[in-house]
């Protein structure tokens, strides 16, 4: 049973990020993840001028000040960076961290930041096509023992050597973010190593629930069977928006903001929901939308994580 935290790198300061990460490193936490946005996304009353740190460079800094935590993103937007560059940056962070990096990538969804920075925002189909191609390229680079050539519709490599490559064995794990049943979960089955159920995106799938996890996991298993892959090779994780509170009105407001099924309430209720997912085969739960305050992460650790670890 593993617990991670999605630590915001926007609407905060580096000093606050560092203080939270140091708390995680000293505690029972297994991992730390950043979201990946260039302007703060879809928050009422928040302007684009407010702080948003670039997620890859800030995670490299975190790699250098930690020794134990696994590191990653939930998740990188494929449309923001060329996947060959992503592979180079991933290899560098994996070496800085001595093999603790997880490469997590999704198709990208936030149109406004594409507009703000002058990036093309393709159709859903093209973004799905690009993600599949990027994952094929990334896995090829991570697993090749020799210079790797890739010729795709959107991305190409000409005898590219990934050096430094993966510090960990057999290679840097690839998490494919998203829950689309026809394309994204098929891409995961073909090229990924980690599945993540995104509780923030669950609103569009009827709300976060044990049934939703089981349904998506079953779809993933069927894709694996069709391509001849053992489903047990793919680690199962959940990003869980969570608010630990004894205040019913605060819990209700949080659920209304995030979506139905969001985990908000007293410690006993949170422990029950977490336990259901672990019993269903989830390997790691990442808590999201906690305030960037060390005391809040300590409170969650003592009230919830201590019941399992």
Secondary structure, 3 states (H helix, E strand, C coil): CEEEEECCCECCCHHHHHHHHHHHHHCCCCEEEECCCCCCCCCCCCCCCCCECCHHHHHHHHHHHCCCCEEEECCEEHHHCCHHHHHHHHHHHHHHCCCCEEEEEECCCCHHHHHHHCCCCCCHHHHHHHHHHHHHHHHHHHHCCCCEEEECCCCEEEEECCCCCCCCCCCCEEEEECCCCCCHHHHHHHHCCEEEEECCCHHHHCCCCHHHHHHHHHHHHHHHHHHCCCHHHCEEEEEEEEEECCCHHHHHHHHHHHCCCCEEECHHHHHHHHHHHHHCCCCEEEEECCCCCHHHHHHHHHHCHHHCC
